Amino acid sequence: MDSHSVMFTNDAVVMGMLAIILGFVFYTSNLKTGFWAKFYKYVPALLMCYFLPSLLNTFGIVDGEGNSVYTVAKYYLLPACLVLLTLSIDLKAVAALGPKAIIMFLTGTVGVVIGGPIALLVAATFMPELLGVEGAGELWRGMAALAGSWIGGGANMVAMKEIYQANGDIFTIMVTVDIVVANIWMAGLLYLAARHKEIDKHTGADTSSIDKLIDTVSQFEKKNSRKPELRDLMILVAFGFGATGFAHLIADTAVPFFQANYPALEKFSLHSKLFWIIFVVTTIGLSLSFTKARQFEAVGASKVGGAFLYILVATIGLHMDIGKVFEAPKYVIIGLIWMAIHVILLFVVAKIIKAPVFYVAVGSKANIGGAASAPVVASAFHPALAPVGVLLAVLGYALGTYAAWFCGQVLQLVGS
């Protein structure tokens, strides 16, 4: 977007607008009568926290890409929030969730790997001109890069771009497809999260292990709950941002070390700063959960973490430009077919193994969105479930390059 055509470019102004939007949504969604009570019966509040900021970007009020608000949220608020959300986790209870979470995560990966080639075949039947390009601009090369993003994350996407030598034009188109299609599905997931109880009841899914984990955290909070004092809140700030600072320190040391000495380990995302930050803060949060620090859940650790998380949701929403759907429609159609295959496969397997919709959502988002959005979707079900999203997203980073490379090989067979 041309910065001259944008109304507001000051990051503080953008942050202020997002804060007002979040305040407005939280105020109206808690009203028990009148128009807003009816409105939020059908439209989840979390979806509004995501959708309203996208309108600021779509209508040129702010430039979603040209500000630092998302970067700050991703590198400062997300790690702090993960520490505060994992602080109260009962790791034994997470382990007791059983194999269904892993099965759904791997199903999501398979859905991306087979979905790409199928989408290319289907699209080429109706739009044969898509396969008429030669060299570095071939569609399959760009789709291989997109597979990297949809299984691992941004680092995996760039790795696939280099491996399959996609040129700038097709890569830019695929970045647009990634943003548009992944954001449409994110909106769908947030809607599912708000309706998960009805869906699970309808499908007969077994939610006992999830309910037990939520109950464990809730009981702990209830038993130890007390009114937070300023001292408590400052200690939570110390935990959150202290761990974030330490994680950045480790990342700043680890990334150059691995780049210089172990270039081959790039495929495991060990050259990615965000990977190290997420890994370190999750480890710190889980370690703290075995200590007396866990008692700080009683003074609202997950609520403070939740506030950071909602700011992150709003900044992710800023990246969505609804107008982009009309810029590269035929490529967006391919992306939508691809995503539909991924989603259908998830729901089919979920029906077979009677997995709750939570596993569908987090299994998908750990692939499609990675560590920045998997905990967002997980905590939309319940704050106690955020660590499940993080753990699966880290697994996605590790698998991303291998699975995307294989997908690229199949795409090459179809698209060449």
Helices and strands as residue ranges (DSSP letters): G 3-5, H 11-29, H 34-42, H 45-58, H 69-72, I 73-77, H 78-86, H 91-95, H 100-126, G 128-131, G 135-137, H 139-151, H 154-163, H 168-194, H 196-203, H 208-224, H 230-261, G 263-268, H 273-288, G 292-299, H 301-317, G 322-326, H 329-353, H 357-368, G 370-372, H 374-381, G 383-385, H 386-415
